[in-house]
Amino acid sequence: CFIGRWDPQKRVELFFKLAMKFPHIKFIVIGKGYNEIRNSYLKKRYSKLPNVTILGLVPDEIKFKVLEKSWILVNTSIREALPITFLEACAVGIPIITTTIGDTLEWIDNKVGYVTPPTPHALAEAMYMIISHNDLRRRFSSNCIKIVRSEFSLEKIVNKLEKIYNEIIENKVSN
């Protein structure tokens, strides 16, 4: 499953190249991009693949149904410090594969999935490892749920924000 905008920085073409490498695996794409001309080119080129389903923008309940049935979330690059789709995937126990393009998320690599070089070969190897090793996939899935509960709970986030705000206030007052 791929969830995100189809802009050039996201390199969604890598996801489609994976679909060509694994014709026996179903690939689902959720989202749309900034450049509709480029998107229609991608849709025309890759929607003909029998194992690719392009859903475009969907309501959250459909997105979560797709995530819950997925084996892996593949995100080919990261533009945000922490993509919400990563937390959404982890909340339902879906391992993550992403690339070294963009922000580094240490909590992913070999814990809840893989961070690979941005090549179809490296992404394919990571996919193969997760898909073909049930114990690994189960471990990543379990770690996904644990990390969301321990590191990204509402209480934990509020405490981190409160600490940051207090540090800012203390610095303002002391200056």
C-alpha positions in Angstrom: 0.0 0.0 0.0 1.2 3.5 -0.8 -0.5 6.5 0.8 0.5 10.0 0.0 0.7 12.8 -2.5 2.0 12.1 -5.9 4.5 14.9 -6.2 8.0 14.4 -7.7 9.6 14.5 -4.3 7.6 11.5 -3.2 9.0 9.4 -6.1 5.8 7.3 -6.4 7.3 5.9 -9.6 9.4 3.7 -7.4 6.3 2.1 -6.0 5.0 1.4 -9.4 8.3 -0.2 -10.4 7.9 -2.5 -7.5 4.5 -3.5 -8.8 6.2 -4.4 -12.1 8.8 -6.5 -10.2 6.1 -8.3 -8.2 3.2 -9.1 -10.6 1.8 -11.6 -8.1 1.3 -9.0 -5.3 -1.5 -6.5 -5.2 -0.4 -2.9 -4.9 -2.9 -0.2 -3.8 -2.3 3.6 -4.2 -4.2 6.1 -2.1 -3.8 9.8 -2.7 -3.3 12.4 -5.4 -0.7 15.0 -6.3 -0.2 18.6 -7.0 0.3 18.2 -10.8 -2.8 16.6 -12.4 -1.1 16.4 -15.8 1.7 14.3 -14.3 -0.8 12.3 -12.3 -2.9 11.4 -15.3 0.3 10.3 -17.1 1.1 8.0 -14.1 -2.4 6.7 -14.0 -2.4 5.9 -17.7 1.0 4.3 -17.6 0.6 2.2 -14.4 -3.1 1.6 -13.9 -2.9 -0.9 -16.8 -0.9 -3.2 -14.5 -3.3 -5.9 -13.4 -1.9 -5.9 -9.8 -2.3 -2.1 -9.3 -5.4 -0.4 -7.9 -5.3 3.4 -7.8 -8.0 4.7 -5.4 -7.1 8.4 -5.3 -8.3 10.3 -2.3 -10.6 8.3 -0.1 -12.4 8.9 3.2 -10.5 7.8 6.4 -12.6 4.8 7.0 -11.7 3.3 3.6 -8.0 4.3 4.1 -8.0 2.3 7.4 -9.8 -0.7 5.8 -7.1 -0.8 3.1 -4.3 -0.4 5.7 -5.8 -3.2 7.9 -5.7 -5.6 4.9 -2.2 -4.5 3.8 1.0 -6.4 4.6 3.3 -3.4 4.2 3.1 0.4 3.9 5.7 1.6 1.3 6.6 5.3 1.3 9.3 6.1 -1.2 10.4 9.3 0.4 9.7 11.5 3.4 9.1 15.2 3.3 7.6 15.7 6.7 9.4 15.1 10.0 6.9 12.4 10.9 4.4 11.3 8.3 1.0 10.7 9.9 0.5 7.7 7.5 3.4 6.0 9.4 1.6 6.3 12.7 -1.7 5.2 11.1 0.0 2.1 9.7 1.7 1.3 13.0 -1.6 1.8 14.9 -3.0 -1.2 12.9 0.3 -3.2 13.0 1.4 -2.7 9.4 5.2 -2.7 8.9 6.8 0.3 7.0 9.3 0.4 4.2 10.7 3.8 3.4 13.9 5.2 1.8 16.8 7.3 2.9 15.3 10.3 0.9 14.2 12.9 3.4 14.0 12.8 7.2 15.6 9.8 9.0 13.3 8.0 11.3 15.5 5.8 13.5 12.5 4.2 15.1 11.7 2.4 11.8 14.8 0.6 10.6 14.9 -3.0 11.7 12.3 -2.2 14.4 9.0 -1.7 12.6 10.2 -2.1 9.0 13.1 -1.0 6.8 14.8 2.2 5.6 16.4 1.5 2.3 18.3 3.3 -0.5 15.9 4.8 -3.0 16.2 2.1 -5.6 13.6 -0.4 -6.9 16.1 -3.2 -6.0 16.6 -2.1 -2.4 12.8 -1.6 -1.9 12.1 -5.0 -3.5 14.6 -6.7 -1.2 12.9 -5.1 1.8 9.5 -6.1 0.6 10.6 -9.6 -0.1 12.1 -10.0 3.4 8.8 -8.9 5.1 6.5 -10.8 2.8 8.4 -14.0 2.8 9.3 -14.2 6.5 6.1 -14.5 8.7 8.1 -14.3 12.0 9.7 -11.0 10.9 6.4 -9.5 9.7 4.8 -10.5 13.0 7.7 -9.0 15.0 7.5 -5.7 13.0 3.7 -5.7 13.4 3.9 -6.2 17.2 6.6 -3.5 17.4 4.5 -1.1 15.4 1.6 -1.3 18.0 4.0 -1.1 20.9 5.8 2.0 19.6 2.6 3.8 18.9 1.4 3.1 22.4 4.7 3.9 24.1 6.1 6.8 22.0 3.2 8.4 20.3 0.4 8.2 22.8 -1.5 11.4 23.4 -0.1 11.7 26.9 3.5 11.3 25.7 3.0 13.9 23.0 1.4 16.4 25.4 4.2 15.9 27.9 6.8 16.5 25.2 5.0 19.6 24.0 4.6 20.9 27.5 8.4 20.4 28.2 9.2 22.3 25.0 6.8 25.2 25.8 8.2 25.4 29.4 11.8 25.6 28.0 10.8 28.4 25.6 9.1 30.3 28.4 12.1 29.9 30.7 14.4 31.1 27.9 12.2 34.2 27.3 11.9 35.1 30.9 15.7 34.7 31.5 16.5 36.9 28.5 
